[in-house]
Every structure is written in C-alpha cells, then in structure tokens.
Amino acid sequence: MRLQRQAGSDTFKIAREDLAAMAAMATETVSRTLSDFKEEALIDKKGSTITIRDLSRLTKMKN
C-alpha cells in the first residue's frame, strides 16, 4: 500500500479523483471498490480520509 507508506500511518487523505487516476480506473469504480472494502471491514472511510483496518487481507487480494 503505497499511500500508507507515504503517509507513515494507517490513515491518509486522498480525493477519489486522485485515487482513480493513480489506479487508472474510473472514479465510479473506485467509489464502488472503496464501498466494498468498507463493507468487508478492510477500511474505514469518512470523506477523503481512509483508514486501513486490515492491511494483511488487503495485500493478499488479487487485482
């Protein structure tokens, strides 16, 4: 998780548009993916602030 390493913590701020650009995905796809991750308790998201709750499960996911 590049953003986590750059932030130096499990919590960081990023706009959906910026995250979509980094992942080369549509903004809507990023929104749905983040919602899925939140439902699976992998992250918490409030506005543009994302907190990683389960890094090990996130890193084991396939693209």
CHARMM internal coordinates of N, CA and C (Angstrom, degrees):
IC EDIT
DIST 1 N 1 CA 1.4418
DIST 1 CA 1 C 1.5340
ANGL 1 N 1 CA 1 C 108.71
DIST 1 C 2 N 1.2828
ANGL 1 CA 1 C 2 N 113.04
DIHE 1 N 1 CA 1 C 2 N 95.93
DIST 2 N 2 CA 1.4552
ANGL 1 C 2 N 2 CA 120.74
DIHE 1 CA 1 C 2 N 2 CA -176.39
DIST 2 CA 2 C 1.5267
ANGL 2 N 2 CA 2 C 112.27
DIHE 1 C 2 N 2 CA 2 C -59.10
DIST 2 C 3 N 1.3099
ANGL 2 CA 2 C 3 N 117.65
DIHE 2 N 2 CA 2 C 3 N -43.31
DIST 3 N 3 CA 1.4688
ANGL 2 C 3 N 3 CA 120.50
DIHE 2 CA 2 C 3 N 3 CA -178.32
DIST 3 CA 3 C 1.5237
ANGL 3 N 3 CA 3 C 111.32
DIHE 2 C 3 N 3 CA 3 C -64.48
DIST 3 C 4 N 1.3186
ANGL 3 CA 3 C 4 N 116.15
DIHE 3 N 3 CA 3 C 4 N -37.94
DIST 4 N 4 CA 1.4631
ANGL 3 C 4 N 4 CA 119.63
DIHE 3 CA 3 C 4 N 4 CA 178.97
DIST 4 CA 4 C 1.5276
ANGL 4 N 4 CA 4 C 110.04
DIHE 3 C 4 N 4 CA 4 C -64.13
DIST 4 C 5 N 1.3248
ANGL 4 CA 4 C 5 N 117.32
DIHE 4 N 4 CA 4 C 5 N -43.36
DIST 5 N 5 CA 1.4674
ANGL 4 C 5 N 5 CA 120.43
DIHE 4 CA 4 C 5 N 5 CA 179.56
DIST 5 CA 5 C 1.5245
ANGL 5 N 5 CA 5 C 110.90
DIHE 4 C 5 N 5 CA 5 C -64.61
DIST 5 C 6 N 1.3245
ANGL 5 CA 5 C 6 N 117.07
DIHE 5 N 5 CA 5 C 6 N -41.26
DIST 6 N 6 CA 1.4623
ANGL 5 C 6 N 6 CA 120.33
DIHE 5 CA 5 C 6 N 6 CA 179.90
DIST 6 CA 6 C 1.5232
ANGL 6 N 6 CA 6 C 111.34
DIHE 5 C 6 N 6 CA 6 C -65.42
DIST 6 C 7 N 1.3192
ANGL 6 CA 6 C 7 N 116.71
DIHE 6 N 6 CA 6 C 7 N -38.85
DIST 7 N 7 CA 1.4704
ANGL 6 C 7 N 7 CA 120.61
DIHE 6 CA 6 C 7 N 7 CA -179.10
DIST 7 CA 7 C 1.5199
ANGL 7 N 7 CA 7 C 111.21
DIHE 6 C 7 N 7 CA 7 C -74.60
DIST 7 C 8 N 1.3248
ANGL 7 CA 7 C 8 N 116.67
DIHE 7 N 7 CA 7 C 8 N -26.37
DIST 8 N 8 CA 1.4604
ANGL 7 C 8 N 8 CA 120.14
DIHE 7 CA 7 C 8 N 8 CA -178.63
DIST 8 CA 8 C 1.5185
ANGL 8 N 8 CA 8 C 112.95
DIHE 7 C 8 N 8 CA 8 C 78.16
DIST 8 C 9 N 1.3380
ANGL 8 CA 8 C 9 N 116.95
DIHE 8 N 8 CA 8 C 9 N 12.29
DIST 9 N 9 CA 1.4646
ANGL 8 C 9 N 9 CA 120.44
DIHE 8 CA 8 C 9 N 9 CA 177.58
DIST 9 CA 9 C 1.5201
ANGL 9 N 9 CA 9 C 108.95
DIHE 8 C 9 N 9 CA 9 C -154.98
DIST 9 C 10 N 1.3125
ANGL 9 CA 9 C 10 N 116.16
DIHE 9 N 9 CA 9 C 10 N 177.38
DIST 10 N 10 CA 1.4555
ANGL 9 C 10 N 10 CA 121.13
DIHE 9 CA 9 C 10 N 10 CA 179.15
DIST 10 CA 10 C 1.5291
ANGL 10 N 10 CA 10 C 112.32
DIHE 9 C 10 N 10 CA 10 C -81.98
DIST 10 C 11 N 1.3169
ANGL 10 CA 10 C 11 N 117.85
DIHE 10 N 10 CA 10 C 11 N -3.79
DIST 11 N 11 CA 1.4578
ANGL 10 C 11 N 11 CA 122.17
DIHE 10 CA 10 C 11 N 11 CA -178.62
DIST 11 CA 11 C 1.5253
ANGL 11 N 11 CA 11 C 109.38
DIHE 10 C 11 N 11 CA 11 C -119.98
DIST 11 C 12 N 1.3332
ANGL 11 CA 11 C 12 N 115.19
DIHE 11 N 11 CA 11 C 12 N 132.25
DIST 12 N 12 CA 1.4576
ANGL 11 C 12 N 12 CA 119.92
DIHE 11 CA 11 C 12 N 12 CA 178.57
DIST 12 CA 12 C 1.5193
ANGL 12 N 12 CA 12 C 109.25
DIHE 11 C 12 N 12 CA 12 C -151.09
DIST 12 C 13 N 1.3367
ANGL 12 CA 12 C 13 N 115.65
DIHE 12 N 12 CA 12 C 13 N 162.26
DIST 13 N 13 CA 1.4639
ANGL 12 C 13 N 13 CA 121.84
DIHE 12 CA 12 C 13 N 13 CA 179.19
DIST 13 CA 13 C 1.5199
ANGL 13 N 13 CA 13 C 108.67
DIHE 12 C 13 N 13 CA 13 C -112.49
DIST 13 C 14 N 1.3382
ANGL 13 CA 13 C 14 N 115.38
DIHE 13 N 13 CA 13 C 14 N 134.37
DIST 14 N 14 CA 1.4530
ANGL 13 C 14 N 14 CA 121.15
DIHE 13 CA 13 C 14 N 14 CA 174.74
DIST 14 CA 14 C 1.5264
ANGL 14 N 14 CA 14 C 108.57
DIHE 13 C 14 N 14 CA 14 C -157.66
DIST 14 C 15 N 1.2992
ANGL 14 CA 14 C 15 N 116.20
DIHE 14 N 14 CA 14 C 15 N 140.28
DIST 15 N 15 CA 1.4609
ANGL 14 C 15 N 15 CA 120.99
DIHE 14 CA 14 C 15 N 15 CA 177.22
DIST 15 CA 15 C 1.5261
ANGL 15 N 15 CA 15 C 109.46
DIHE 14 C 15 N 15 CA 15 C -75.00
DIST 15 C 16 N 1.3322
ANGL 15 CA 15 C 16 N 116.67
DIHE 15 N 15 CA 15 C 16 N 147.61
DIST 16 N 16 CA 1.4706
ANGL 15 C 16 N 16 CA 120.65
DIHE 15 CA 15 C 16 N 16 CA 177.98
DIST 16 CA 16 C 1.5150
ANGL 16 N 16 CA 16 C 111.19
DIHE 15 C 16 N 16 CA 16 C -55.86
DIST 16 C 17 N 1.3192
ANGL 16 CA 16 C 17 N 116.43
DIHE 16 N 16 CA 16 C 17 N -39.76
DIST 17 N 17 CA 1.4627
ANGL 16 C 17 N 17 CA 120.93
DIHE 16 CA 16 C 17 N 17 CA -178.91
DIST 17 CA 17 C 1.5270
ANGL 17 N 17 CA 17 C 111.24
DIHE 16 C 17 N 17 CA 17 C -62.92
DIST 17 C 18 N 1.3336
ANGL 17 CA 17 C 18 N 116.27
DIHE 17 N 17 CA 17 C 18 N -40.73
DIST 18 N 18 CA 1.4627
ANGL 17 C 18 N 18 CA 120.30
DIHE 17 CA 17 C 18 N 18 CA 178.77
DIST 18 CA 18 C 1.5287
ANGL 18 N 18 CA 18 C 111.15
DIHE 17 C 18 N 18 CA 18 C -68.46
DIST 18 C 19 N 1.3241
ANGL 18 CA 18 C 19 N 116.49
DIHE 18 N 18 CA 18 C 19 N -41.00
DIST 19 N 19 CA 1.4584
ANGL 18 C 19 N 19 CA 120.65
DIHE 18 CA 18 C 19 N 19 CA 178.13
DIST 19 CA 19 C 1.5242
ANGL 19 N 19 CA 19 C 110.42
DIHE 18 C 19 N 19 CA 19 C -64.69
DIST 19 C 20 N 1.3216
ANGL 19 CA 19 C 20 N 116.79
DIHE 19 N 19 CA 19 C 20 N -40.51
DIST 20 N 20 CA 1.4657
ANGL 19 C 20 N 20 CA 121.27
DIHE 19 CA 19 C 20 N 20 CA 177.57
DIST 20 CA 20 C 1.5268
ANGL 20 N 20 CA 20 C 110.70
DIHE 19 C 20 N 20 CA 20 C -62.67
DIST 20 C 21 N 1.3092
ANGL 20 CA 20 C 21 N 117.23
DIHE 20 N 20 CA 20 C 21 N -41.81
DIST 21 N 21 CA 1.4654
ANGL 20 C 21 N 21 CA 120.82
DIHE 20 CA 20 C 21 N 21 CA 178.87
DIST 21 CA 21 C 1.5271
ANGL 21 N 21 CA 21 C 110.94
DIHE 20 C 21 N 21 CA 21 C -64.31
DIST 21 C 22 N 1.3297
ANGL 21 CA 21 C 22 N 117.26
DIHE 21 N 21 CA 21 C 22 N -41.32
DIST 22 N 22 CA 1.4651
ANGL 21 C 22 N 22 CA 120.93
DIHE 21 CA 21 C 22 N 22 CA 178.76
DIST 22 CA 22 C 1.5211
ANGL 22 N 22 CA 22 C 111.68
DIHE 21 C 22 N 22 CA 22 C -63.63
DIST 22 C 23 N 1.3264
ANGL 22 CA 22 C 23 N 116.49
DIHE 22 N 22 CA 22 C 23 N -37.06
DIST 23 N 23 CA 1.4633
ANGL 22 C 23 N 23 CA 121.48
DIHE 22 CA 22 C 23 N 23 CA -176.97
DIST 23 CA 23 C 1.5205
ANGL 23 N 23 CA 23 C 112.79
DIHE 22 C 23 N 23 CA 23 C -91.52
DIST 23 C 24 N 1.3279
ANGL 23 CA 23 C 24 N 116.95
DIHE 23 N 23 CA 23 C 24 N -1.59
DIST 24 N 24 CA 1.4715
ANGL 23 C 24 N 24 CA 122.26
DIHE 23 CA 23 C 24 N 24 CA -176.72
DIST 24 CA 24 C 1.5276
ANGL 24 N 24 CA 24 C 110.85
DIHE 23 C 24 N 24 CA 24 C 53.87
DIST 24 C 25 N 1.3322
ANGL 24 CA 24 C 25 N 114.90
DIHE 24 N 24 CA 24 C 25 N 48.95
DIST 25 N 25 CA 1.4539
ANGL 24 C 25 N 25 CA 122.54
DIHE 24 CA 24 C 25 N 25 CA -179.10
DIST 25 CA 25 C 1.5249
ANGL 25 N 25 CA 25 C 108.98
DIHE 24 C 25 N 25 CA 25 C -130.40
DIST 25 C 26 N 1.3184
ANGL 25 CA 25 C 26 N 115.69
DIHE 25 N 25 CA 25 C 26 N 161.22
DIST 26 N 26 CA 1.4638
ANGL 25 C 26 N 26 CA 120.46
DIHE 25 CA 25 C 26 N 26 CA 174.31
DIST 26 CA 26 C 1.5273
ANGL 26 N 26 CA 26 C 109.18
DIHE 25 C 26 N 26 CA 26 C -70.67
DIST 26 C 27 N 1.3107
ANGL 26 CA 26 C 27 N 115.98
DIHE 26 N 26 CA 26 C 27 N 148.49
DIST 27 N 27 CA 1.4723
ANGL 26 C 27 N 27 CA 120.86
DIHE 26 CA 26 C 27 N 27 CA 179.63
DIST 27 CA 27 C 1.5225
ANGL 27 N 27 CA 27 C 111.19
DIHE 26 C 27 N 27 CA 27 C -57.42
DIST 27 C 28 N 1.3284
ANGL 27 CA 27 C 28 N 117.45
DIHE 27 N 27 CA 27 C 28 N -39.23
DIST 28 N 28 CA 1.4642
ANGL 27 C 28 N 28 CA 121.27
DIHE 27 CA 27 C 28 N 28 CA 179.81
DIST 28 CA 28 C 1.5302
ANGL 28 N 28 CA 28 C 111.32
DIHE 27 C 28 N 28 CA 28 C -63.41
DIST 28 C 29 N 1.3274
ANGL 28 CA 28 C 29 N 116.21
DIHE 28 N 28 CA 28 C 29 N -38.42
DIST 29 N 29 CA 1.4641
ANGL 28 C 29 N 29 CA 120.47
DIHE 28 CA 28 C 29 N 29 CA 178.89
DIST 29 CA 29 C 1.5223
ANGL 29 N 29 CA 29 C 110.49
DIHE 28 C 29 N 29 CA 29 C -65.57
DIST 29 C 30 N 1.3206
ANGL 29 CA 29 C 30 N 116.55
DIHE 29 N 29 CA 29 C 30 N -41.75
DIST 30 N 30 CA 1.4663
ANGL 29 C 30 N 30 CA 120.80
DIHE 29 CA 29 C 30 N 30 CA 177.64
DIST 30 CA 30 C 1.5246
ANGL 30 N 30 CA 30 C 109.78
DIHE 29 C 30 N 30 CA 30 C -62.45
DIST 30 C 31 N 1.3214
ANGL 30 CA 30 C 31 N 117.25
DIHE 30 N 30 CA 30 C 31 N -42.92
DIST 31 N 31 CA 1.4665
ANGL 30 C 31 N 31 CA 120.76
DIHE 30 CA 30 C 31 N 31 CA 179.23
DIST 31 CA 31 C 1.5209
ANGL 31 N 31 CA 31 C 111.39
DIHE 30 C 31 N 31 CA 31 C -60.45
DIST 31 C 32 N 1.3362
ANGL 31 CA 31 C 32 N 116.72
DIHE 31 N 31 CA 31 C 32 N -45.29
DIST 32 N 32 CA 1.4690
ANGL 31 C 32 N 32 CA 119.99
DIHE 31 CA 31 C 32 N 32 CA 179.01
DIST 32 CA 32 C 1.5294
ANGL 32 N 32 CA 32 C 111.33
DIHE 31 C 32 N 32 CA 32 C -64.57
DIST 32 C 33 N 1.3283
ANGL 32 CA 32 C 33 N 116.55
DIHE 32 N 32 CA 32 C 33 N -41.60
DIST 33 N 33 CA 1.4586
ANGL 32 C 33 N 33 CA 120.30
DIHE 32 CA 32 C 33 N 33 CA -179.91
DIST 33 CA 33 C 1.5237
ANGL 33 N 33 CA 33 C 110.94
DIHE 32 C 33 N 33 CA 33 C -63.88
DIST 33 C 34 N 1.3263
ANGL 33 CA 33 C 34 N 116.99
DIHE 33 N 33 CA 33 C 34 N -44.18
DIST 34 N 34 CA 1.4659
ANGL 33 C 34 N 34 CA 119.93
DIHE 33 CA 33 C 34 N 34 CA 178.13
DIST 34 CA 34 C 1.5268
ANGL 34 N 34 CA 34 C 111.06
DIHE 33 C 34 N 34 CA 34 C -62.96
DIST 34 C 35 N 1.3224
ANGL 34 CA 34 C 35 N 117.00
DIHE 34 N 34 CA 34 C 35 N -38.29
DIST 35 N 35 CA 1.4690
ANGL 34 C 35 N 35 CA 120.41
DIHE 34 CA 34 C 35 N 35 CA 177.10
DIST 35 CA 35 C 1.5259
ANGL 35 N 35 CA 35 C 110.52
DIHE 34 C 35 N 35 CA 35 C -63.58
DIST 35 C 36 N 1.3309
ANGL 35 CA 35 C 36 N 116.50
DIHE 35 N 35 CA 35 C 36 N -42.52
DIST 36 N 36 CA 1.4732
ANGL 35 C 36 N 36 CA 120.47
DIHE 35 CA 35 C 36 N 36 CA 177.22
DIST 36 CA 36 C 1.5182
ANGL 36 N 36 CA 36 C 110.74
DIHE 35 C 36 N 36 CA 36 C -61.98
DIST 36 C 37 N 1.3308
ANGL 36 CA 36 C 37 N 116.78
DIHE 36 N 36 CA 36 C 37 N -44.78
DIST 37 N 37 CA 1.4673
ANGL 36 C 37 N 37 CA 120.55
DIHE 36 CA 36 C 37 N 37 CA 179.01
DIST 37 CA 37 C 1.5250
ANGL 37 N 37 CA 37 C 110.98
DIHE 36 C 37 N 37 CA 37 C -61.32
DIST 37 C 38 N 1.3266
ANGL 37 CA 37 C 38 N 116.84
DIHE 37 N 37 CA 37 C 38 N -38.12
DIST 38 N 38 CA 1.4668
ANGL 37 C 38 N 38 CA 120.56
DIHE 37 CA 37 C 38 N 38 CA 178.89
DIST 38 CA 38 C 1.5221
ANGL 38 N 38 CA 38 C 110.71
DIHE 37 C 38 N 38 CA 38 C -66.75
DIST 38 C 39 N 1.3279
ANGL 38 CA 38 C 39 N 117.06
DIHE 38 N 38 CA 38 C 39 N -43.24
DIST 39 N 39 CA 1.4671
ANGL 38 C 39 N 39 CA 120.92
DIHE 38 CA 38 C 39 N 39 CA 178.09
DIST 39 CA 39 C 1.5184
ANGL 39 N 39 CA 39 C 111.99
DIHE 38 C 39 N 39 CA 39 C -61.80
DIST 39 C 40 N 1.3342
ANGL 39 CA 39 C 40 N 116.83
DIHE 39 N 39 CA 39 C 40 N -33.10
DIST 40 N 40 CA 1.4587
ANGL 39 C 40 N 40 CA 121.46
DIHE 39 CA 39 C 40 N 40 CA -179.92
DIST 40 CA 40 C 1.5293
ANGL 40 N 40 CA 40 C 112.26
DIHE 39 C 40 N 40 CA 40 C -86.52
DIST 40 C 41 N 1.3250
ANGL 40 CA 40 C 41 N 117.19
DIHE 40 N 40 CA 40 C 41 N 6.57
DIST 41 N 41 CA 1.4699
ANGL 40 C 41 N 41 CA 124.32
DIHE 40 CA 40 C 41 N 41 CA 178.49
DIST 41 CA 41 C 1.5290
ANGL 41 N 41 CA 41 C 112.04
DIHE 40 C 41 N 41 CA 41 C 62.25
DIST 41 C 42 N 1.3289
ANGL 41 CA 41 C 42 N 116.35
DIHE 41 N 41 CA 41 C 42 N 30.41
DIST 42 N 42 CA 1.4592
ANGL 41 C 42 N 42 CA 120.09
DIHE 41 CA 41 C 42 N 42 CA 176.54
DIST 42 CA 42 C 1.5216
ANGL 42 N 42 CA 42 C 110.80
DIHE 41 C 42 N 42 CA 42 C -86.56
DIST 42 C 43 N 1.3427
ANGL 42 CA 42 C 43 N 115.87
DIHE 42 N 42 CA 42 C 43 N -30.98
DIST 43 N 43 CA 1.4663
ANGL 42 C 43 N 43 CA 121.54
DIHE 42 CA 42 C 43 N 43 CA 179.79
DIST 43 CA 43 C 1.5204
ANGL 43 N 43 CA 43 C 109.32
DIHE 42 C 43 N 43 CA 43 C -139.88
DIST 43 C 44 N 1.3168
ANGL 43 CA 43 C 44 N 115.35
DIHE 43 N 43 CA 43 C 44 N 165.05
DIST 44 N 44 CA 1.4634
ANGL 43 C 44 N 44 CA 123.46
DIHE 43 CA 43 C 44 N 44 CA 164.14
DIST 44 CA 44 C 1.5075
ANGL 44 N 44 CA 44 C 105.21
DIHE 43 C 44 N 44 CA 44 C -116.40
DIST 44 C 45 N 1.3228
ANGL 44 CA 44 C 45 N 117.42
DIHE 44 N 44 CA 44 C 45 N 143.93
DIST 45 N 45 CA 1.4600
ANGL 44 C 45 N 45 CA 121.15
DIHE 44 CA 44 C 45 N 45 CA 179.62
DIST 45 CA 45 C 1.5130
ANGL 45 N 45 CA 45 C 109.47
DIHE 44 C 45 N 45 CA 45 C -138.97
DIST 45 C 46 N 1.3118
ANGL 45 CA 45 C 46 N 114.86
DIHE 45 N 45 CA 45 C 46 N 126.26
DIST 46 N 46 CA 1.4649
ANGL 45 C 46 N 46 CA 121.79
DIHE 45 CA 45 C 46 N 46 CA 175.61
DIST 46 CA 46 C 1.5097
ANGL 46 N 46 CA 46 C 106.78
DIHE 45 C 46 N 46 CA 46 C -134.47
DIST 46 C 47 N 1.3336
ANGL 46 CA 46 C 47 N 116.15
DIHE 46 N 46 CA 46 C 47 N 107.73
DIST 47 N 47 CA 1.4568
ANGL 46 C 47 N 47 CA 120.14
DIHE 46 CA 46 C 47 N 47 CA -175.68
DIST 47 CA 47 C 1.5132
ANGL 47 N 47 CA 47 C 109.37
DIHE 46 C 47 N 47 CA 47 C 63.94
DIST 47 C 48 N 1.3201
ANGL 47 CA 47 C 48 N 116.81
DIHE 47 N 47 CA 47 C 48 N -126.88
DIST 48 N 48 CA 1.4584
ANGL 47 C 48 N 48 CA 120.27
DIHE 47 CA 47 C 48 N 48 CA 179.45
DIST 48 CA 48 C 1.5293
ANGL 48 N 48 CA 48 C 112.78
DIHE 47 C 48 N 48 CA 48 C -95.50
DIST 48 C 49 N 1.3349
ANGL 48 CA 48 C 49 N 116.55
DIHE 48 N 48 CA 48 C 49 N 6.40
DIST 49 N 49 CA 1.4606
ANGL 48 C 49 N 49 CA 120.87
DIHE 48 CA 48 C 49 N 49 CA 179.92
DIST 49 CA 49 C 1.5278
ANGL 49 N 49 CA 49 C 110.06
DIHE 48 C 49 N 49 CA 49 C -95.43
DIST 49 C 50 N 1.3240
ANGL 49 CA 49 C 50 N 115.73
DIHE 49 N 49 CA 49 C 50 N 124.20
DIST 50 N 50 CA 1.4643
ANGL 49 C 50 N 50 CA 122.41
DIHE 49 CA 49 C 50 N 50 CA 179.51
DIST 50 CA 50 C 1.5137
ANGL 50 N 50 CA 50 C 108.63
DIHE 49 C 50 N 50 CA 50 C -115.95
DIST 50 C 51 N 1.3253
ANGL 50 CA 50 C 51 N 116.59
DIHE 50 N 50 CA 50 C 51 N 132.50
DIST 51 N 51 CA 1.4521
ANGL 50 C 51 N 51 CA 122.54
DIHE 50 CA 50 C 51 N 51 CA 175.13
DIST 51 CA 51 C 1.5185
ANGL 51 N 51 CA 51 C 108.07
DIHE 50 C 51 N 51 CA 51 C -118.25
DIST 51 C 52 N 1.3099
ANGL 51 CA 51 C 52 N 116.31
DIHE 51 N 51 CA 51 C 52 N 124.93
DIST 52 N 52 CA 1.4585
ANGL 51 C 52 N 52 CA 120.92
DIHE 51 CA 51 C 52 N 52 CA 178.70
DIST 52 CA 52 C 1.5183
ANGL 52 N 52 CA 52 C 108.59
DIHE 51 C 52 N 52 CA 52 C -80.74
DIST 52 C 53 N 1.3322
ANGL 52 CA 52 C 53 N 116.43
DIHE 52 N 52 CA 52 C 53 N 124.34
DIST 53 N 53 CA 1.4592
ANGL 52 C 53 N 53 CA 121.57
DIHE 52 CA 52 C 53 N 53 CA -179.30
DIST 53 CA 53 C 1.5243
ANGL 53 N 53 CA 53 C 112.17
DIHE 52 C 53 N 53 CA 53 C -100.12
DIST 53 C 54 N 1.3352
ANGL 53 CA 53 C 54 N 117.61
DIHE 53 N 53 CA 53 C 54 N -31.20
DIST 54 N 54 CA 1.4629
ANGL 53 C 54 N 54 CA 120.41
DIHE 53 CA 53 C 54 N 54 CA -176.69
DIST 54 CA 54 C 1.5314
ANGL 54 N 54 CA 54 C 109.76
DIHE 53 C 54 N 54 CA 54 C -139.37
DIST 54 C 55 N 1.3233
ANGL 54 CA 54 C 55 N 115.19
DIHE 54 N 54 CA 54 C 55 N 80.16
DIST 55 N 55 CA 1.4636
ANGL 54 C 55 N 55 CA 121.34
DIHE 54 CA 54 C 55 N 55 CA -176.58
DIST 55 CA 55 C 1.5227
ANGL 55 N 55 CA 55 C 111.58
DIHE 54 C 55 N 55 CA 55 C -62.42
DIST 55 C 56 N 1.3062
ANGL 55 CA 55 C 56 N 118.11
DIHE 55 N 55 CA 55 C 56 N -38.51
DIST 56 N 56 CA 1.4689
ANGL 55 C 56 N 56 CA 119.63
DIHE 55 CA 55 C 56 N 56 CA -176.88
DIST 56 CA 56 C 1.5356
ANGL 56 N 56 CA 56 C 111.28
DIHE 55 C 56 N 56 CA 56 C -63.46
DIST 56 C 57 N 1.3169
ANGL 56 CA 56 C 57 N 117.93
DIHE 56 N 56 CA 56 C 57 N -41.82
DIST 57 N 57 CA 1.4680
ANGL 56 C 57 N 57 CA 120.36
DIHE 56 CA 56 C 57 N 57 CA 177.49
DIST 57 CA 57 C 1.5239
ANGL 57 N 57 CA 57 C 111.56
DIHE 56 C 57 N 57 CA 57 C -68.29
DIST 57 C 58 N 1.3167
ANGL 57 CA 57 C 58 N 117.37
DIHE 57 N 57 CA 57 C 58 N -38.13
DIST 58 N 58 CA 1.4625
ANGL 57 C 58 N 58 CA 120.73
DIHE 57 CA 57 C 58 N 58 CA 178.41
DIST 58 CA 58 C 1.5281
ANGL 58 N 58 CA 58 C 111.56
DIHE 57 C 58 N 58 CA 58 C -62.75
DIST 58 C 59 N 1.3182
ANGL 58 CA 58 C 59 N 116.80
DIHE 58 N 58 CA 58 C 59 N -43.05
DIST 59 N 59 CA 1.4644
ANGL 58 C 59 N 59 CA 120.38
DIHE 58 CA 58 C 59 N 59 CA -177.43
DIST 59 CA 59 C 1.5197
ANGL 59 N 59 CA 59 C 112.42
DIHE 58 C 59 N 59 CA 59 C -72.31
DIST 59 C 60 N 1.3182
ANGL 59 CA 59 C 60 N 117.42
DIHE 59 N 59 CA 59 C 60 N -21.39
DIST 60 N 60 CA 1.4656
ANGL 59 C 60 N 60 CA 121.09
DIHE 59 CA 59 C 60 N 60 CA 178.51
DIST 60 CA 60 C 1.5135
ANGL 60 N 60 CA 60 C 113.00
DIHE 59 C 60 N 60 CA 60 C -84.52
DIST 60 C 61 N 1.3232
ANGL 60 CA 60 C 61 N 117.89
DIHE 60 N 60 CA 60 C 61 N -10.40
DIST 61 N 61 CA 1.4557
ANGL 60 C 61 N 61 CA 121.39
DIHE 60 CA 60 C 61 N 61 CA -178.36
DIST 61 CA 61 C 1.5122
ANGL 61 N 61 CA 61 C 110.13
DIHE 60 C 61 N 61 CA 61 C -70.33
DIST 61 C 62 N 1.3391
ANGL 61 CA 61 C 62 N 115.39
DIHE 61 N 61 CA 61 C 62 N 144.91
DIST 62 N 62 CA 1.4571
ANGL 61 C 62 N 62 CA 120.28
DIHE 61 CA 61 C 62 N 62 CA 176.03
DIST 62 CA 62 C 1.5112
ANGL 62 N 62 CA 62 C 108.69
DIHE 61 C 62 N 62 CA 62 C -88.95
DIST 62 C 63 N 1.3076
ANGL 62 CA 62 C 63 N 116.38
DIHE 62 N 62 CA 62 C 63 N 155.64
DIST 63 N 63 CA 1.4724
ANGL 62 C 63 N 63 CA 121.38
DIHE 62 CA 62 C 63 N 63 CA 179.65
DIST 63 CA 63 C 1.4753
ANGL 63 N 63 CA 63 C 111.81
DIHE 62 C 63 N 63 CA 63 C -63.24
END
COOR INIT
IC SEED 1 N 1 CA 1 C
IC BUILD
